Amino acid sequence: MSRPVTAGLGKVAGGVILAIAAIAFALPLLALLLFTFRMPGRSGGLTLDHYLAIVDPTQELTYDGLFMGLANSLGIAVVTVAIVLLLLVPTLVLVELRYPRVRRAIEVVCLLPLTVPTVVLVVGFVPVYKVVSGALGSAPWTLAFAVGVIVLPYAYRPIQANIAALDIVVLSEAARSLGANGVQVVWRVVLPNLRRGILSACLLTVAVVLGEYTIAAFLSRTTFQTALFLLQQTDPYVSAIFSLAALAMVFVLLLLIGRLGSFRPSRSAS
């Protein structure tokens, strides 16, 4: 069989696989979307009442807990992203530039939460949070310290992969040879080249925070997932609407990060 024919068959097979994967992802989402329009009972009719109920002033108390949980989760996401940016990124850059021998140890520490079940981690967090609550109070944002441990592997991988794809040691040495100091090397040479990895880590962090239920439930915090679970017991239709909205928000973030990661400053701006 000639090479062009083989290449054509490969493209067809790849297209078929992608189509099957797209259908497998789209069908559950389509079913969930149709469910949000379904009328209660067995009539099988469609209605917009479930969407209108969200903005109905008379239903404000019904969905107040859900909006509060969403606001809490977004606040936790902001604090968790700050923790990742302020602790993980400088650590990985410093290890790559100055202490490459401890790179393997850092990798083991960052990936360790994947090997421990979340329930086991929560059991260890309970006594820790007694101290945290006494020092910082029981505000929802304090959950970011526990969630930061959970998201550590997901934030580590894209940043480390970006670092591995670049020879930042050579880049830093070249910048120093041109007169740049340590701060300029990191701020103007290293970090701009790590933009895609950092943005990907932020996206994964936000996605994990929005989907985190176990830690919030065990530590008695109100987040988006715990409020969604409680609402599902009384109004599964609105619960499905907010689940779709969360998926849509993550998808939009993915597209936005893809655009920002591929952005290149103009020559004049440089």
C-alpha positions as a LaTeX table, in Angstrom:
\begin{tabular}{lrrr}
\hline
Residue & $x$ (\AA) & $y$ (\AA) & $z$ (\AA) \\
\hline
Met1 & 0.00 & 0.00 & 0.00 \\
Ser2 & 1.41 & 3.40 & $-1.04$ \\
Arg3 & 2.26 & 6.07 & 1.47 \\
Pro4 & $-0.45$ & 8.57 & 0.32 \\
Val5 & $-3.15$ & 5.90 & 0.69 \\
Thr6 & $-1.87$ & 4.99 & 4.15 \\
Ala7 & $-1.83$ & 8.64 & 5.17 \\
Gly8 & $-5.39$ & 9.05 & 3.88 \\
Leu9 & $-6.60$ & 6.04 & 5.85 \\
Gly10 & $-4.87$ & 7.39 & 8.94 \\
Lys11 & $-6.68$ & 10.72 & 8.60 \\
Val12 & $-10.02$ & 8.95 & 8.13 \\
Ala13 & $-9.40$ & 6.74 & 11.17 \\
Gly14 & $-8.39$ & 9.77 & 13.23 \\
Gly15 & $-11.52$ & 11.62 & 12.16 \\
Val16 & $-13.72$ & 8.65 & 13.07 \\
Ile17 & $-12.10$ & 8.36 & 16.52 \\
Leu18 & $-12.53$ & 12.09 & 17.15 \\
Ala19 & $-16.17$ & 11.92 & 16.03 \\
Ile20 & $-16.88$ & 8.99 & 18.37 \\
Ala21 & $-15.18$ & 10.79 & 21.26 \\
Ala22 & $-17.14$ & 13.99 & 20.53 \\
Ile23 & $-20.43$ & 12.07 & 20.49 \\
Ala24 & $-19.53$ & 10.29 & 23.73 \\
Phe25 & $-18.91$ & 13.66 & 25.41 \\
Ala26 & $-21.83$ & 15.48 & 23.79 \\
Leu27 & $-24.63$ & 12.98 & 24.43 \\
Pro28 & $-24.59$ & 13.18 & 28.27 \\
Leu29 & $-24.39$ & 16.98 & 28.11 \\
Leu30 & $-27.27$ & 17.11 & 25.62 \\
Ala31 & $-29.35$ & 14.82 & 27.83 \\
Leu32 & $-28.61$ & 17.03 & 30.84 \\
Leu33 & $-29.57$ & 20.13 & 28.83 \\
Leu34 & $-32.88$ & 18.60 & 27.75 \\
Phe35 & $-33.56$ & 17.61 & 31.36 \\
Thr36 & $-33.35$ & 21.27 & 32.41 \\
Phe37 & $-36.27$ & 22.07 & 30.06 \\
Arg38 & $-38.38$ & 19.11 & 31.10 \\
Met39 & $-41.71$ & 19.69 & 32.85 \\
Pro40 & $-42.17$ & 17.87 & 36.17 \\
Gly41 & $-44.17$ & 14.68 & 35.92 \\
Arg42 & $-44.56$ & 12.31 & 32.99 \\
Ser43 & $-46.04$ & 14.69 & 30.43 \\
Gly44 & $-42.72$ & 14.94 & 28.59 \\
Gly45 & $-43.30$ & 18.61 & 27.74 \\
Leu46 & $-40.66$ & 21.34 & 27.67 \\
Thr47 & $-40.72$ & 24.57 & 29.66 \\
Leu48 & $-38.56$ & 27.54 & 30.63 \\
Asp49 & $-39.99$ & 27.70 & 34.14 \\
His50 & $-36.84$ & 26.23 & 35.72 \\
Tyr51 & $-34.68$ & 28.99 & 34.22 \\
Leu52 & $-37.18$ & 31.71 & 35.13 \\
Ala53 & $-37.30$ & 30.43 & 38.71 \\
Ile54 & $-33.63$ & 31.35 & 39.18 \\
Val55 & $-34.38$ & 35.07 & 38.68 \\
Asp56 & $-37.79$ & 34.98 & 40.37 \\
Pro57 & $-37.67$ & 37.29 & 43.44 \\
Thr58 & $-40.09$ & 35.01 & 45.30 \\
Gln59 & $-37.55$ & 32.15 & 44.99 \\
Glu60 & $-34.63$ & 34.18 & 46.31 \\
Leu61 & $-34.39$ & 32.34 & 49.61 \\
Thr62 & $-34.54$ & 28.96 & 47.83 \\
Tyr63 & $-31.40$ & 29.61 & 45.80 \\
Asp64 & $-29.61$ & 31.97 & 48.18 \\
Gly65 & $-27.45$ & 29.16 & 49.56 \\
Leu66 & $-26.38$ & 28.14 & 46.06 \\
Phe67 & $-25.25$ & 31.64 & 45.11 \\
Met68 & $-23.44$ & 31.96 & 48.44 \\
Gly69 & $-21.70$ & 28.63 & 47.81 \\
Leu70 & $-20.68$ & 29.75 & 44.32 \\
Ala71 & $-19.26$ & 33.00 & 45.71 \\
Asn72 & $-17.37$ & 31.05 & 48.37 \\
Ser73 & $-15.92$ & 28.67 & 45.78 \\
Leu74 & $-14.76$ & 31.55 & 43.59 \\
Gly75 & $-13.11$ & 33.17 & 46.61 \\
Ile76 & $-11.40$ & 29.88 & 47.49 \\
Ala77 & $-10.26$ & 29.57 & 43.87 \\
Val78 & $-8.67$ & 33.04 & 43.96 \\
Val79 & $-6.79$ & 32.30 & 47.19 \\
Thr80 & $-5.71$ & 28.86 & 45.94 \\
Val81 & $-4.42$ & 30.30 & 42.67 \\
Ala82 & $-2.49$ & 32.91 & 44.67 \\
Ile83 & $-0.94$ & 30.14 & 46.78 \\
Val84 & 0.07 & 28.24 & 43.65 \\
Leu85 & 1.58 & 31.32 & 42.00 \\
Leu86 & 3.41 & 32.57 & 45.08 \\
Leu87 & 4.77 & 29.24 & 46.31 \\
Leu88 & 4.92 & 26.67 & 43.52 \\
Val89 & 6.19 & 28.79 & 40.62 \\
Pro90 & 9.15 & 30.39 & 42.48 \\
Thr91 & 10.07 & 27.02 & 43.98 \\
Leu92 & 10.17 & 25.24 & 40.62 \\
Val93 & 12.12 & 28.06 & 38.97 \\
Leu94 & 14.63 & 28.20 & 41.84 \\
Val95 & 15.11 & 24.43 & 41.78 \\
Glu96 & 15.68 & 24.47 & 38.02 \\
Leu97 & 18.20 & 27.31 & 38.17 \\
Arg98 & 20.09 & 26.63 & 41.40 \\
Tyr99 & 19.26 & 23.23 & 42.89 \\
Pro100 & 18.63 & 20.71 & 40.08 \\
Arg101 & 19.62 & 17.81 & 42.34 \\
Val102 & 16.44 & 18.18 & 44.43 \\
Arg103 & 14.17 & 18.23 & 41.36 \\
Arg104 & 13.18 & 14.59 & 41.87 \\
Ala105 & 12.37 & 15.15 & 45.55 \\
Ile106 & 10.18 & 18.15 & 44.67 \\
Glu107 & 8.36 & 16.05 & 42.08 \\
Val108 & 7.65 & 13.31 & 44.63 \\
Val109 & 6.31 & 15.83 & 47.14 \\
Cys110 & 4.09 & 17.55 & 44.57 \\
Leu111 & 2.63 & 14.31 & 43.22 \\
Leu112 & 2.18 & 12.67 & 46.63 \\
Pro113 & $-1.46$ & 13.86 & 47.09 \\
Leu114 & $-2.45$ & 11.72 & 44.09 \\
Thr115 & $-1.52$ & 8.58 & 46.01 \\
Val116 & $-3.56$ & 9.43 & 49.11 \\
Pro117 & $-7.38$ & 9.22 & 49.01 \\
Thr118 & $-9.10$ & 12.53 & 49.62 \\
Val119 & $-11.05$ & 11.11 & 52.56 \\
Val120 & $-7.79$ & 10.13 & 54.27 \\
Leu121 & $-6.39$ & 13.62 & 53.70 \\
Val122 & $-9.53$ & 15.16 & 55.19 \\
Val123 & $-9.16$ & 13.05 & 58.34 \\
Gly124 & $-5.71$ & 14.59 & 58.74 \\
Phe125 & $-7.02$ & 18.08 & 57.97 \\
Val126 & $-9.67$ & 18.00 & 60.73 \\
Pro127 & $-7.28$ & 18.55 & 63.71 \\
Val128 & $-5.24$ & 21.02 & 61.65 \\
Tyr129 & $-8.31$ & 23.10 & 60.92 \\
Lys130 & $-9.16$ & 23.30 & 64.60 \\
Val131 & $-5.97$ & 25.33 & 64.95 \\
Val132 & $-6.62$ & 27.24 & 61.71 \\
Ser133 & $-10.14$ & 28.14 & 62.82 \\
Gly134 & $-8.82$ & 29.38 & 66.15 \\
Ala135 & $-6.20$ & 31.57 & 64.46 \\
Leu136 & $-7.95$ & 32.75 & 61.29 \\
Gly137 & $-11.60$ & 31.99 & 61.95 \\
Ser138 & $-13.88$ & 29.66 & 60.02 \\
Ala139 & $-14.30$ & 31.81 & 56.91 \\
Pro140 & $-14.74$ & 29.81 & 53.68 \\
Trp141 & $-11.50$ & 31.15 & 52.17 \\
Thr142 & $-9.47$ & 29.21 & 54.75 \\
Leu143 & $-10.45$ & 26.06 & 52.86 \\
Ala144 & $-7.89$ & 27.14 & 50.25 \\
Phe145 & $-5.06$ & 25.75 & 52.40 \\
Ala146 & $-6.52$ & 22.23 & 52.21 \\
Val147 & $-7.58$ & 22.53 & 48.58 \\
Gly148 & $-4.10$ & 23.79 & 47.75 \\
Val149 & $-2.73$ & 20.40 & 48.76 \\
Ile150 & $-5.25$ & 18.63 & 46.52 \\
Val151 & $-4.51$ & 20.77 & 43.46 \\
Leu152 & $-0.73$ & 20.59 & 43.90 \\
Pro153 & $-0.21$ & 17.69 & 41.43 \\
Tyr154 & $-2.48$ & 19.28 & 38.83 \\
Ala155 & $-0.74$ & 22.64 & 39.08 \\
Tyr156 & 2.74 & 21.10 & 39.16 \\
Arg157 & 2.51 & 19.11 & 35.94 \\
Pro158 & 1.84 & 21.90 & 33.39 \\
Ile159 & 4.37 & 24.25 & 34.97 \\
Gln160 & 7.08 & 21.60 & 35.14 \\
Ala161 & 6.31 & 20.46 & 31.58 \\
Asn162 & 6.73 & 24.05 & 30.41 \\
Ile163 & 10.02 & 24.34 & 32.31 \\
Ala164 & 11.26 & 21.06 & 30.83 \\
Ala165 & 10.47 & 22.29 & 27.31 \\
Leu166 & 12.67 & 25.35 & 27.87 \\
Asp167 & 16.32 & 25.54 & 28.76 \\
Ile168 & 15.83 & 28.33 & 31.29 \\
Val169 & 19.39 & 27.88 & 32.56 \\
Val170 & 20.75 & 28.94 & 29.16 \\
Leu171 & 18.15 & 31.72 & 28.92 \\
Ser172 & 19.10 & 33.09 & 32.33 \\
Glu173 & 22.82 & 32.93 & 31.57 \\
Ala174 & 22.26 & 34.74 & 28.28 \\
Ala175 & 20.25 & 37.43 & 30.06 \\
Arg176 & 22.95 & 37.83 & 32.72 \\
Ser177 & 25.60 & 38.16 & 30.03 \\
Leu178 & 23.59 & 41.10 & 28.67 \\
Gly179 & 23.61 & 42.81 & 32.07 \\
Ala180 & 20.32 & 41.66 & 33.61 \\
Asn181 & 20.18 & 41.12 & 37.36 \\
Gly182 & 18.40 & 38.24 & 39.10 \\
Val183 & 15.01 & 39.97 & 39.33 \\
Gln184 & 15.11 & 40.99 & 35.67 \\
Val185 & 16.04 & 37.46 & 34.63 \\
Val186 & 13.04 & 35.97 & 36.40 \\
Trp187 & 10.53 & 38.73 & 35.61 \\
Arg188 & 11.44 & 39.52 & 32.00 \\
Val189 & 12.92 & 36.26 & 30.72 \\
Val190 & 11.75 & 33.22 & 32.70 \\
Leu191 & 8.14 & 34.06 & 33.60 \\
Pro192 & 7.07 & 35.22 & 30.10 \\
Asn193 & 8.26 & 31.89 & 28.71 \\
Leu194 & 6.30 & 30.02 & 31.39 \\
Arg195 & 3.04 & 31.81 & 30.59 \\
Arg196 & 1.27 & 28.82 & 29.06 \\
Gly197 & 2.19 & 26.47 & 31.89 \\
Ile198 & 1.16 & 28.98 & 34.56 \\
Leu199 & $-2.17$ & 29.71 & 32.88 \\
Ser200 & $-2.87$ & 26.00 & 32.48 \\
Ala201 & $-2.11$ & 25.46 & 36.16 \\
Cys202 & $-4.52$ & 28.28 & 37.08 \\
Leu203 & $-7.27$ & 26.74 & 34.95 \\
Leu204 & $-6.84$ & 23.32 & 36.50 \\
Thr205 & $-6.82$ & 24.89 & 39.95 \\
Val206 & $-10.11$ & 26.70 & 39.32 \\
Ala207 & $-11.66$ & 23.54 & 37.86 \\
Val208 & $-10.62$ & 21.43 & 40.86 \\
Val209 & $-11.89$ & 24.03 & 43.33 \\
Leu210 & $-15.29$ & 24.27 & 41.62 \\
Gly211 & $-15.61$ & 20.48 & 41.68 \\
Glu212 & $-14.33$ & 19.87 & 45.21 \\
Tyr213 & $-16.96$ & 18.37 & 47.52 \\
Thr214 & $-15.32$ & 15.99 & 50.00 \\
Ile215 & $-13.14$ & 18.49 & 51.87 \\
Ala216 & $-15.92$ & 21.08 & 52.14 \\
Ala217 & $-18.45$ & 18.50 & 53.34 \\
Phe218 & $-16.17$ & 17.02 & 56.01 \\
Leu219 & $-15.03$ & 20.43 & 57.25 \\
Ser220 & $-18.61$ & 21.80 & 57.24 \\
Arg221 & $-18.00$ & 24.59 & 54.75 \\
Thr222 & $-20.54$ & 25.89 & 52.24 \\
Thr223 & $-19.16$ & 25.72 & 48.70 \\
Phe224 & $-20.64$ & 25.41 & 45.24 \\
Gln225 & $-20.66$ & 21.60 & 45.29 \\
Thr226 & $-22.12$ & 21.22 & 48.78 \\
Ala227 & $-24.86$ & 23.77 & 48.02 \\
Leu228 & $-25.52$ & 22.04 & 44.70 \\
Phe229 & $-25.89$ & 18.70 & 46.48 \\
Leu230 & $-28.42$ & 20.15 & 48.93 \\
Leu231 & $-30.37$ & 21.85 & 46.14 \\
Gln232 & $-30.50$ & 18.61 & 44.16 \\
Gln233 & $-32.60$ & 17.07 & 46.92 \\
Thr234 & $-35.36$ & 19.66 & 46.40 \\
Asp235 & $-34.93$ & 21.00 & 42.84 \\
Pro236 & $-32.91$ & 18.73 & 40.54 \\
Tyr237 & $-33.72$ & 20.87 & 37.49 \\
Val238 & $-32.03$ & 24.04 & 38.75 \\
Ser239 & $-29.20$ & 21.90 & 40.07 \\
Ala240 & $-28.67$ & 20.57 & 36.54 \\
Ile241 & $-28.75$ & 24.13 & 35.16 \\
Phe242 & $-25.95$ & 25.24 & 37.46 \\
Ser243 & $-23.95$ & 22.10 & 36.70 \\
Leu244 & $-24.10$ & 22.94 & 32.99 \\
Ala245 & $-23.18$ & 26.55 & 33.77 \\
Ala246 & $-20.10$ & 25.39 & 35.68 \\
Leu247 & $-19.03$ & 23.18 & 32.76 \\
Ala248 & $-19.57$ & 26.06 & 30.34 \\
Met249 & $-17.49$ & 28.39 & 32.51 \\
Val250 & $-14.59$ & 25.93 & 32.61 \\
Phe251 & $-14.84$ & 25.51 & 28.83 \\
Val252 & $-14.72$ & 29.29 & 28.33 \\
Leu253 & $-11.70$ & 29.50 & 30.65 \\
Leu254 & $-10.02$ & 26.79 & 28.57 \\
Leu255 & $-10.58$ & 28.76 & 25.36 \\
Leu256 & $-9.43$ & 31.99 & 27.00 \\
Ile257 & $-6.24$ & 30.42 & 28.33 \\
Gly258 & $-5.56$ & 28.87 & 24.94 \\
Arg259 & $-5.81$ & 32.32 & 23.37 \\
Leu260 & $-3.68$ & 34.00 & 26.03 \\
Gly261 & $-1.09$ & 31.23 & 25.91 \\
Ser262 & $-0.67$ & 31.61 & 22.15 \\
Phe263 & $-0.50$ & 35.42 & 22.31 \\
Arg264 & 2.78 & 36.95 & 21.23 \\
Pro265 & 3.58 & 40.60 & 21.84 \\
Ser266 & 4.22 & 42.73 & 18.80 \\
Arg267 & 7.75 & 43.68 & 17.86 \\
Ser268 & 7.12 & 47.32 & 18.67 \\
Ala269 & 5.78 & 46.41 & 22.14 \\
Ser270 & 8.85 & 44.30 & 22.72 \\
\hline
\end{tabular}
